[in-house]
Amino acid sequence: MSGGLIEAETDFDSLATRLARRARALASAHIAARTLARRDDARRWRRAGLIWPLFAKG
């Protein structure tokens, strides 16, 4: 080992943007699932976007 420090740069603005986008997707899916659950609609279990809201299609 060289004993030197590893230098890393992080773009915190980009990270915050990505985290906010993920939080919006989760919140949207949660609201939609709760709405369908309130109506006792079984389709909430067949909608991939509600079950896995953070995974993109294709």
C-alpha positions as MATLAB code, in Angstrom:
seq = 'MSGGLIEAETDFDSLATRLARRARALASAHIAARTLARRDDARRWRRAGLIWPLFAKG';
ca = [
       0.000    0.000    0.000;
       1.168    3.468   -0.775;
      -0.231    5.075    2.362;
      -1.743    7.929    0.346;
      -5.296    9.070    0.710;
      -7.873    8.259   -1.909;
      -9.405   11.381   -3.298;
     -12.983   11.346   -4.483;
     -15.241   13.989   -5.848;
     -18.977   13.807   -5.384;
     -21.587   15.823   -7.193;
     -24.030   16.359   -4.333;
     -26.466   18.354   -6.473;
     -26.802   15.401   -8.832;
     -27.198   13.016   -5.905;
     -29.905   15.188   -4.348;
     -31.734   15.361   -7.686;
     -31.652   11.565   -8.098;
     -32.810   10.987   -4.528;
     -35.654   13.483   -4.917;
     -36.749   11.782   -8.157;
     -36.769    8.389   -6.419;
     -38.692    9.810   -3.456;
     -41.331   11.258   -5.816;
     -41.688    7.887   -7.579;
     -42.106    6.077   -4.260;
     -44.610    8.626   -2.965;
     -46.632    8.489   -6.167;
     -46.745    4.675   -6.115;
     -47.675    4.686   -2.436;
     -50.568    7.084   -3.001;
     -51.834    5.082   -5.987;
     -51.612    1.801   -4.063;
     -53.460    3.277   -1.081;
     -56.175    4.649   -3.352;
     -56.676    1.235   -4.985;
     -56.580   -0.487   -1.583;
     -59.261    1.842   -0.257;
     -61.461    0.836   -3.195;
     -60.585   -2.838   -2.555;
     -59.256   -3.002   -6.115;
     -57.156   -6.138   -6.703;
     -55.422   -4.517   -9.676;
     -52.915   -2.961   -7.291;
     -51.217   -6.367   -7.100;
     -50.930   -6.633  -10.890;
     -49.360   -3.256  -11.562;
     -45.597   -3.576  -11.701;
     -45.171    0.173  -11.295;
     -46.844   -0.016   -7.901;
     -45.006   -3.118   -6.729;
     -41.539   -2.078   -7.969;
     -41.774    1.696   -8.488;
     -38.007    2.255   -8.716;
     -37.317   -0.209  -11.530;
     -37.616    1.018  -15.078;
     -39.341   -0.952  -17.809;
     -37.321   -2.609  -20.530;
];
